[in-house]
Structures are given as C-alpha cells and as structure tokens.
Amino acid sequence: MIAADSSSFIAYLSGDRGEDVEILDQALADQLVVLPPVVLVELLSDPKLLPSVSDLLKVLPLLETTRGYWDRAGMLRAKVLSRRRKARLADTLIAQSCLDHDVPMIARDRDFRVFANSAGLKILPP
C-alpha cells in the first residue's frame, strides 16, 4: 500500500510531470494506492472536479481511523508546533493516518517533511 497526498494527486490529474507523479501512476496501475480520508475530502472539495474523476477517487480504498487516532494526531501536532515548525491541521491528520498504518506517502508538498523528521513518516519520493 502507498498513500497519496492531494498535492501529488492534483499534479497527476493535471498532467504535470515529476517523480511523485510517476510513482503515483505506477502505484495506481498496480492497485496499491490508498487514501487518507482527509485527502479524499480535499480532492472532492474541488467544485470543478469532473464526475469521472470523482468516481475514480471514490473507489480507492481509504485508510481507516483507528482507536486513539485523534489523540495521537493532537500529540503529533503539539510535538511539531513545540519545535516552532508549521503543522497545518489537515497535514497532521493525513500524516497520522499514514503513521498509524505504517504506509509511505507520495507527496509533492514539502510541508510533510516536518512529520518525517519528527515522527518517521515515510515520504516518496525521498
């Protein structure tokens, strides 16, 4: 399994190039992609999203929230903020979903690096 962040998914859907897009394309072909629930919400929030893309997104498996998820997410965010680093709420929730399932994440957004440094989140491309 490989989780995908909205930053890489949007790049993929837009036809952008990059190592993250290549990894996502291969992971989709291999049926390895899972979505943190917050990523699904972010992607479906686009008012211009085509119905065919919406249908594709809705069939991808989601990472389930596990018992204690919200507490762990709060502690993760507090840890990052205590180091005077930026930790957006949505990014924290996405990172915690991946950490809970020990799933690497494809992300173009560099804001996730703080979770790699603080909590061991695995990010592709490295």
Phi, psi and omega in degrees: 000145176220127177274152178237135175275158180298328181300316179284324180294319178296318177298317179299311182293334180276354181082015177293165177249160177151162182298322179297321179293320178296317179297317179297317179301314180293319179295322176295317179299323180274002181057045181254353188281131171235155180242132165296141183307323181296326178295317178301316178299314180301314183291318180288348180283350180287114182295344180263005183297129179292143179303325180294323178289319177302316179298319178299313182297322184290342179267350177289140179294148179255148171282122181287144172282136183254165181305131179087001183306311185295322177296313180297321179296318178297318179292323177297314180296318179299319180299315181292315181296327179295339177268011180059041177248158179282133177216087178297147183300312181299318179298320179297316181295321178294313180300316181296322176301315180292319179297318181299328183256004181051049183246130175291158183233133173275122182212131173273330183290118182287349179298340180284344181303327180298328179282333174292317181289324185272328189225001177084019177301131179269124183241135175244141349291155183294000000 
